[in-house]
Amino acid sequence: DKDSYIIRSKAQKVVWDVLTYYEKVWIPGKAWLRSKAIEETSKIIKHEDRSTKFICIGPVNKTLNMLVAYFDDPNGEHLREHRTRIKDYLWLAEDGMKMQGYNGSQLWDTAFISQAITSCGSLTEWHKETLRSAYGYLEMTQVREDVPELERHYRHISKGAWPFSTVDHGWPIADCTGEGLKAVLSLFSTFNREDLAPFMSDERLFDAVNVLISLWNKASGGFATYELTRGPELLEFLNPSEVFSDIMIDYPYVELTSSALTSLVAFQSMFPTHRADEISEIIRAGIAFIKRIQLKDGSWYGSWGVCFTYGTWFGISALCATGHSIHTSDELVLACDFLLSKQRPDGSWSENYRSCTDLVYSEAPEGGQIVQTSWALISLCEAQWPDKDPLHRAAEFLMNNQEQSGDWPQQLISGVFNKSTMISYSNYRLAFPIWALGLYRTKVLGRE
């Protein structure tokens, strides 16, 4: 139990004991039922393999599905196809070869970096070729069709979505679709749309919005990740993992909801009549969800980054994008007050991964963190916080810690999933300082 993040209940252990006993005894019809279950499971596994070009949704699934293929036919074509995609998960880092937690974060990083550069006002002119290349990747990575027999295999629609990594992976995700759409729209505002190649039609943007609308959970008002919230929270009773929390259903999150809402707001500014009533309803309900889950201290718990600093950025971003201001929104003021209460004397923020596991804010003893300082500065710039001194000090911290090469140092881990598993995002140390300083330059210093 000392090594377990969650403790399985005694009742669950009894259930597994009963099922273990069931496996050992003869019961009429059990062999037939087992063969049918294995046949059905095999069909679903093979569908996942083929629809992701043998990448699979993640490395655990990849490993398990590859083992299934091996035991099914060690010399078969299906296993050979699996072997060709092993390298997608390998990452050669400074300290050796590693297995990634996904097949990369290519789309996610590209969307953030595109928005970061376009936030820099006139400085964007210096980097137009970079942005053209980024647009090319965004265009290439949008999913153009649904997976075959999606309902038969319990899949959500994909056409129009953006995945987390590559188009081959292809799984639709609400925040990746939202950030991908925002990035494209920001590039349309930077360039003449007709000058960007390949051309993206209005219909492809409408497809992205269709995915977002389809992923909205009407009951909660929020957005989950890959699919709708399909079951009750009681299913966590059956969570067998011991190391992951809140994994049995797809829960709505502040980050996913914020990305979806801010992208729909950006879309509405360009296409005000397209599915206008539905989008307006989703925005109203989504903001109500975000306000409802705000914690008493003004923060939001971040489920995909470390942690309250990350979640609070998304909460503030959604409020600001939907017309809230510090003059009209108590929630926005409270959120900014939370961030300011955590600023260090040197102008930085420094949150530790223990915030994710312990569910309370934990200061990192290692000192100021580039990524979290950037998230906080972005938030305060978006909120147009009137006292500029904390913003000046945050910007000064970022500028003082930039290296001669233009890079920033790699510091503590900044990503997380399932509350207990930390994950590295190496590009965050570049994307977010650029974004923060870009907004600081335009919104605080008033330089276009």
C-alpha positions as CSV (number, residue, x, y, z in Angstrom):
1,D,0.0,0.0,0.0
2,K,2.9,2.4,0.6
3,D,3.6,2.4,-3.2
4,S,0.0,2.9,-4.2
5,Y,-1.4,6.3,-5.1
6,I,-5.0,5.0,-4.7
7,I,-6.0,2.2,-2.3
8,R,-8.3,-0.3,-3.9
9,S,-11.3,-1.0,-1.6
10,K,-11.8,-4.3,0.1
11,A,-15.0,-4.8,-1.9
12,Q,-13.1,-4.5,-5.2
13,K,-10.6,-7.0,-4.0
14,V,-13.4,-9.4,-3.2
15,V,-14.7,-8.9,-6.8
16,W,-11.3,-9.8,-8.3
17,D,-11.0,-12.8,-6.0
18,V,-14.4,-14.1,-7.2
19,L,-13.4,-13.6,-10.8
20,T,-10.1,-15.4,-10.2
21,Y,-12.1,-18.3,-8.8
22,Y,-14.4,-18.2,-11.7
23,E,-11.5,-18.7,-14.1
24,K,-10.5,-21.9,-12.3
25,V,-13.8,-23.7,-12.1
26,W,-15.8,-25.4,-14.9
27,I,-19.1,-23.7,-15.7
28,P,-21.3,-24.8,-18.6
29,G,-20.9,-22.5,-21.6
30,K,-17.9,-20.6,-20.1
31,A,-15.5,-21.8,-22.8
32,W,-17.9,-20.5,-25.5
33,L,-18.4,-17.2,-23.8
34,R,-14.6,-16.8,-23.3
35,S,-13.9,-17.5,-27.0
36,K,-16.5,-14.9,-28.0
37,A,-15.1,-12.3,-25.6
38,I,-11.6,-12.9,-27.0
39,E,-12.8,-12.6,-30.5
40,E,-14.6,-9.3,-29.8
41,T,-11.5,-8.0,-27.9
42,S,-9.3,-9.0,-30.8
43,K,-11.5,-7.1,-33.3
44,I,-11.3,-3.9,-31.2
45,I,-7.6,-4.2,-30.8
46,K,-7.0,-4.7,-34.5
47,H,-9.3,-1.7,-35.3
48,E,-7.3,0.5,-33.0
49,D,-4.0,-0.7,-34.6
50,R,-5.2,0.0,-38.1
51,S,-6.9,3.3,-37.4
52,T,-3.7,4.7,-35.8
53,K,-1.4,3.3,-38.4
54,F,-0.1,0.9,-35.7
55,I,1.0,3.7,-33.3
56,C,-1.9,3.1,-30.9
57,I,-3.3,5.7,-28.5
58,G,-0.2,5.5,-26.2
59,P,2.8,3.4,-25.3
60,V,1.0,1.1,-22.9
61,N,-1.6,0.2,-25.5
62,K,1.1,-0.1,-28.1
63,T,3.0,-2.6,-26.0
64,L,0.0,-4.7,-25.1
65,N,-1.5,-4.6,-28.6
66,M,1.9,-5.7,-30.0
67,L,2.0,-8.6,-27.5
68,V,-1.5,-9.7,-28.6
69,A,-0.3,-9.6,-32.3
70,Y,2.7,-11.7,-31.3
71,F,0.7,-14.4,-29.6
72,D,-1.9,-14.3,-32.4
73,D,0.8,-14.9,-35.1
74,P,4.5,-14.3,-34.4
75,N,5.3,-14.3,-38.1
76,G,2.3,-12.4,-39.3
77,E,1.9,-9.2,-41.2
78,H,0.1,-7.5,-38.3
79,L,3.1,-7.9,-36.0
80,R,5.4,-6.7,-38.8
81,E,3.3,-3.5,-39.1
82,H,3.6,-3.0,-35.4
83,R,7.4,-3.2,-35.4
84,T,7.6,-0.4,-38.0
85,R,6.1,2.1,-35.5
86,I,8.2,1.2,-32.4
87,K,10.6,4.1,-33.2
88,D,7.7,6.6,-32.9
89,Y,7.9,6.2,-29.2
90,L,11.7,6.3,-28.7
91,W,13.3,9.5,-27.5
92,L,17.0,10.1,-27.4
93,A,17.5,12.6,-24.6
94,E,20.6,14.1,-23.1
95,D,20.8,11.2,-20.6
96,G,20.0,8.4,-22.9
97,M,17.2,6.6,-24.8
98,K,13.7,6.7,-23.3
99,M,10.2,5.6,-24.1
100,Q,7.9,8.6,-24.6
101,G,4.5,8.9,-22.9
102,Y,3.0,9.5,-26.4
103,N,4.3,9.5,-29.9
104,G,5.2,13.1,-29.4
105,S,3.5,16.4,-28.8
106,Q,4.1,17.8,-32.3
107,L,0.7,19.4,-32.9
108,W,0.3,20.6,-29.4
109,D,3.7,22.4,-29.4
110,T,3.2,23.8,-32.9
111,A,-0.2,25.3,-31.9
112,F,1.2,26.9,-28.8
113,I,4.4,28.2,-30.5
114,S,2.3,29.7,-33.3
115,Q,0.1,31.5,-30.9
116,A,3.2,32.6,-28.9
117,I,4.9,34.2,-31.9
118,T,1.7,35.9,-33.2
119,S,1.2,37.5,-29.8
120,C,4.4,39.5,-30.3
121,G,2.9,42.4,-32.3
122,S,5.2,43.8,-35.0
123,L,8.0,41.4,-34.1
124,T,5.9,38.7,-35.8
125,E,7.2,40.2,-39.1
126,W,10.7,38.7,-38.4
127,H,9.4,35.2,-38.2
128,K,6.9,34.8,-41.0
129,E,8.7,31.9,-42.7
130,T,8.6,30.0,-39.4
131,L,4.9,30.7,-39.1
132,R,4.3,29.6,-42.7
133,S,6.0,26.3,-41.9
134,A,4.0,26.0,-38.7
135,Y,0.8,26.6,-40.7
136,G,1.9,23.8,-43.1
137,Y,2.1,21.4,-40.2
138,L,-1.2,22.5,-38.8
139,E,-2.9,22.0,-42.2
140,M,-1.3,18.6,-42.7
141,T,-2.2,17.3,-39.3
142,Q,-5.9,18.0,-39.2
143,V,-7.8,14.7,-39.4
144,R,-9.8,14.5,-42.6
145,E,-12.0,11.5,-42.0
146,D,-13.7,9.5,-39.3
147,V,-12.3,6.1,-38.5
148,P,-14.1,3.2,-40.2
149,E,-17.1,1.7,-38.3
150,L,-16.6,4.2,-35.5
151,E,-19.9,3.3,-33.6
152,R,-19.1,-0.4,-33.8
153,H,-15.8,0.2,-32.1
154,Y,-17.1,2.8,-29.6
155,R,-15.2,5.7,-31.2
156,H,-16.1,9.4,-31.4
157,I,-16.1,11.3,-34.7
158,S,-12.6,12.5,-35.9
159,K,-13.2,14.4,-39.0
160,G,-12.0,18.0,-38.5
161,A,-10.2,17.3,-35.3
162,W,-6.6,17.9,-34.4
163,P,-4.7,15.2,-32.5
164,F,-2.0,15.7,-29.9
165,S,0.8,14.6,-32.1
166,T,0.5,13.4,-35.7
167,V,-2.2,12.8,-38.2
168,D,-1.3,9.1,-38.3
169,H,-2.1,8.9,-34.6
170,G,-5.3,10.6,-35.3
171,W,-7.2,10.4,-32.0
172,P,-9.5,13.5,-31.7
173,I,-8.9,15.6,-28.6
174,A,-11.0,18.6,-27.5
175,D,-8.1,20.9,-26.4
176,C,-5.9,19.9,-29.3
177,T,-8.7,20.7,-31.7
178,G,-9.3,24.0,-29.9
179,E,-5.6,25.1,-29.8
180,G,-5.1,23.9,-33.4
181,L,-8.1,25.9,-34.5
182,K,-6.9,29.0,-32.6
183,A,-3.5,28.7,-34.1
184,V,-4.8,28.6,-37.6
185,L,-7.1,31.5,-37.0
186,S,-4.2,33.5,-35.5
187,L,-2.2,32.8,-38.6
188,F,-5.1,33.9,-40.8
189,S,-5.0,37.2,-38.9
190,T,-1.3,37.6,-39.4
191,F,-1.2,36.7,-43.1
192,N,-3.5,37.2,-46.0
193,R,-5.3,33.9,-45.9
194,E,-4.9,33.3,-49.6
195,D,-1.2,33.6,-49.2
196,L,-1.0,30.5,-47.0
197,A,-0.5,27.2,-48.6
198,P,-2.1,24.7,-48.8
199,F,-5.4,26.6,-48.6
200,M,-7.7,25.6,-45.8
201,S,-11.4,26.0,-46.8
202,D,-14.1,27.3,-44.6
203,E,-15.6,23.8,-44.6
204,R,-12.5,22.4,-42.8
205,L,-12.8,25.0,-40.1
206,F,-16.5,24.1,-39.8
207,D,-15.5,20.5,-39.4
208,A,-13.3,21.4,-36.5
209,V,-16.1,23.3,-34.9
210,N,-18.4,20.3,-35.4
211,V,-16.0,18.2,-33.5
212,L,-15.9,20.7,-30.6
213,I,-19.7,20.9,-30.5
214,S,-20.0,17.1,-30.5
215,L,-17.5,16.9,-27.6
216,W,-19.5,19.2,-25.3
217,N,-21.0,17.5,-22.3
218,K,-24.4,19.1,-21.8
219,A,-24.9,17.8,-18.3
220,S,-21.8,19.4,-16.9
221,G,-21.2,22.2,-19.4
222,G,-17.6,21.2,-19.7
223,F,-15.3,19.3,-22.1
224,A,-13.4,16.1,-21.5
225,T,-10.5,14.8,-23.7
226,Y,-11.2,12.1,-26.3
227,E,-14.9,11.5,-26.0
228,L,-18.0,12.5,-24.1
229,T,-18.3,11.6,-20.4
230,R,-20.0,8.2,-20.9
231,G,-20.5,6.9,-17.4
232,P,-20.9,7.8,-13.8
233,E,-18.1,8.6,-11.4
234,L,-19.0,5.4,-9.5
235,L,-17.0,3.5,-12.0
236,E,-13.9,4.6,-10.2
237,F,-14.8,1.8,-7.7
238,L,-13.5,-0.5,-10.4
239,N,-10.2,1.3,-11.0
240,P,-7.6,-1.5,-10.7
241,S,-4.5,0.6,-11.4
242,E,-3.3,1.6,-7.9
243,V,-1.1,4.3,-9.5
244,F,-3.6,6.4,-11.5
245,S,-6.5,8.4,-10.1
246,D,-9.8,9.4,-11.9
247,I,-9.3,7.3,-15.0
248,M,-12.4,5.2,-15.4
249,I,-14.4,7.8,-17.3
250,D,-13.5,10.9,-19.3
251,Y,-14.0,13.8,-16.9
252,P,-14.5,17.4,-17.9
253,Y,-11.5,19.6,-17.1
254,V,-10.9,23.4,-16.9
255,E,-8.1,23.1,-19.5
256,L,-10.1,21.3,-22.1
257,T,-13.1,23.5,-21.5
258,S,-11.1,26.7,-21.8
259,S,-9.3,25.6,-25.0
260,A,-12.7,24.7,-26.6
261,L,-14.4,27.9,-25.4
262,T,-11.6,30.3,-26.4
263,S,-11.4,28.7,-29.9
264,L,-15.2,29.0,-30.4
265,V,-15.0,32.6,-29.4
266,A,-12.2,33.2,-31.9
267,F,-14.2,31.3,-34.5
268,Q,-17.3,33.3,-33.9
269,S,-15.4,36.6,-34.5
270,M,-14.7,35.3,-38.0
271,F,-17.9,33.4,-38.7
272,P,-20.6,35.0,-36.5
273,T,-23.5,33.2,-38.2
274,H,-22.3,29.6,-38.3
275,R,-24.2,27.5,-35.7
276,A,-24.4,30.7,-33.7
277,D,-27.1,29.7,-31.2
278,E,-25.4,26.4,-30.4
279,I,-22.0,28.0,-29.9
280,S,-23.4,30.7,-27.7
281,E,-25.2,28.1,-25.6
282,I,-22.0,26.1,-25.2
283,I,-20.0,29.2,-24.3
284,R,-22.5,30.2,-21.6
285,A,-22.6,26.7,-20.1
286,G,-18.9,26.2,-20.4
287,I,-18.2,29.4,-18.5
288,A,-20.7,28.4,-15.8
289,F,-18.8,25.1,-15.5
290,I,-15.5,26.9,-15.1
291,K,-16.9,29.2,-12.5
292,R,-18.4,26.3,-10.6
293,I,-15.2,24.3,-10.3
294,Q,-13.1,27.3,-9.3
295,L,-11.6,26.6,-5.8
296,K,-12.2,28.9,-2.9
297,D,-8.7,30.4,-3.0
298,G,-9.4,31.5,-6.7
299,S,-7.3,28.8,-8.4
300,W,-8.2,25.9,-10.6
301,Y,-6.6,22.5,-10.3
302,G,-4.6,21.7,-13.4
303,S,-4.9,18.1,-14.5
304,W,-2.5,18.2,-17.4
305,G,0.2,20.6,-16.1
306,V,1.9,21.5,-12.9
307,C,-0.6,22.5,-11.5
308,F,-2.7,25.2,-9.9
309,T,-0.6,27.8,-11.9
310,Y,-1.4,25.9,-15.1
311,G,-5.1,25.4,-14.3
312,T,-5.5,29.0,-13.3
313,W,-4.1,30.2,-16.6
314,F,-6.7,28.3,-18.5
315,G,-9.5,29.5,-16.2
316,I,-8.4,33.2,-16.5
317,S,-8.0,32.8,-20.3
318,A,-11.6,31.5,-20.7
319,L,-13.0,34.3,-18.6
320,C,-11.1,37.0,-20.4
321,A,-12.0,35.6,-23.9
322,T,-15.7,35.7,-23.0
323,G,-15.9,39.3,-22.0
324,H,-15.1,39.1,-18.2
325,S,-12.9,41.8,-16.8
326,I,-11.5,42.6,-13.4
327,H,-14.1,45.4,-13.1
328,T,-17.0,43.0,-13.6
329,S,-15.9,39.5,-12.5
330,D,-15.2,38.5,-8.9
331,E,-14.0,35.2,-10.2
332,L,-11.3,36.9,-12.3
333,V,-10.1,39.1,-9.5
334,L,-9.9,36.1,-7.1
335,A,-7.9,34.1,-9.7
336,C,-5.4,37.0,-10.2
337,D,-5.2,37.4,-6.4
338,F,-4.3,33.7,-6.1
339,L,-1.5,34.0,-8.6
340,L,-0.1,37.2,-7.0
341,S,-0.1,35.5,-3.6
342,K,2.3,32.9,-5.0
343,Q,4.8,35.3,-6.7
344,R,8.3,35.0,-5.2
345,P,10.4,38.0,-4.2
346,D,12.5,37.6,-7.4
347,G,9.3,38.0,-9.5
348,S,9.0,34.3,-10.4
349,W,6.6,31.5,-9.7
350,S,7.8,28.1,-8.5
351,E,5.3,25.3,-8.2
352,N,6.3,21.7,-7.4
353,Y,4.9,18.5,-8.9
354,R,3.7,17.5,-5.5
355,S,0.8,19.9,-6.0
356,C,-0.6,17.4,-8.5
357,T,-0.5,14.4,-6.2
358,D,-1.3,16.1,-2.9
359,L,-4.0,18.5,-4.3
360,V,-2.5,21.5,-2.4
361,Y,-0.1,24.2,-3.7
362,S,3.5,23.1,-3.2
363,E,6.4,25.5,-3.6
364,A,9.4,24.1,-5.4
365,P,12.6,24.4,-3.3
366,E,14.7,24.7,-6.4
367,G,13.5,28.3,-7.0
368,G,11.9,30.2,-9.7
369,Q,10.5,28.3,-12.7
370,I,10.5,29.7,-16.2
371,V,7.4,27.9,-17.4
372,Q,5.2,28.6,-14.5
373,T,6.3,32.3,-14.4
374,S,5.3,32.5,-18.0
375,W,1.9,31.0,-17.3
376,A,1.3,33.5,-14.5
377,L,2.5,36.4,-16.6
378,I,0.3,35.4,-19.5
379,S,-2.7,35.2,-17.2
380,L,-2.1,38.6,-15.6
381,C,-1.5,40.3,-19.0
382,E,-4.7,38.8,-20.4
383,A,-6.6,40.0,-17.3
384,Q,-5.0,43.5,-17.7
385,W,-4.1,43.6,-14.0
386,P,-3.8,47.3,-13.1
387,D,-0.8,47.0,-10.7
388,K,2.0,46.6,-13.2
389,D,4.8,46.1,-10.7
390,P,4.3,42.3,-10.4
391,L,4.2,42.0,-14.2
392,H,7.4,44.0,-14.6
393,R,9.1,41.8,-12.0
394,A,7.9,38.6,-13.8
395,A,9.1,39.9,-17.1
396,E,12.4,40.9,-15.7
397,F,12.9,37.4,-14.2
398,L,12.3,35.8,-17.6
399,M,14.6,38.2,-19.4
400,N,17.4,37.8,-16.8
401,N,17.2,34.0,-17.1
402,Q,17.4,33.8,-20.9
403,E,20.6,32.2,-22.1
404,Q,23.0,33.7,-24.6
405,S,21.7,31.4,-27.3
406,G,18.2,32.7,-26.9
407,D,17.1,29.5,-25.1
408,W,15.9,29.2,-21.5
409,P,17.2,26.5,-19.1
410,Q,15.4,23.2,-18.8
411,Q,14.1,23.1,-15.2
412,L,11.6,21.0,-13.3
413,I,9.1,18.8,-15.0
414,S,5.9,20.8,-15.9
415,G,3.5,18.2,-17.3
416,V,1.3,15.6,-15.6
417,F,-1.6,13.2,-16.2
418,N,-3.8,11.0,-14.0
419,K,-2.7,13.1,-11.0
420,S,0.4,10.9,-10.3
421,T,2.4,10.7,-13.6
422,M,4.7,13.5,-14.5
423,I,5.7,14.1,-18.1
424,S,8.2,16.3,-19.8
425,Y,7.4,19.0,-22.3
426,S,10.8,20.3,-23.5
427,N,9.4,23.0,-25.8
428,Y,7.4,24.6,-23.0
429,R,10.5,26.5,-21.9
430,L,10.5,28.2,-25.3
431,A,6.9,28.6,-26.2
432,F,5.6,30.2,-23.0
433,P,8.3,32.7,-22.3
434,I,7.9,34.0,-25.8
435,W,4.2,34.2,-25.4
436,A,4.4,35.9,-22.0
437,L,6.9,38.5,-23.1
438,G,5.0,39.0,-26.3
439,L,1.8,39.9,-24.4
440,Y,3.8,41.9,-21.9
441,R,5.3,43.9,-24.7
442,T,2.0,44.6,-26.4
443,K,-0.5,44.8,-23.5
444,V,1.7,46.3,-20.7
445,L,4.3,48.3,-22.5
446,G,1.9,49.2,-25.3
447,R,4.3,48.4,-28.1
448,E,2.7,47.0,-31.3
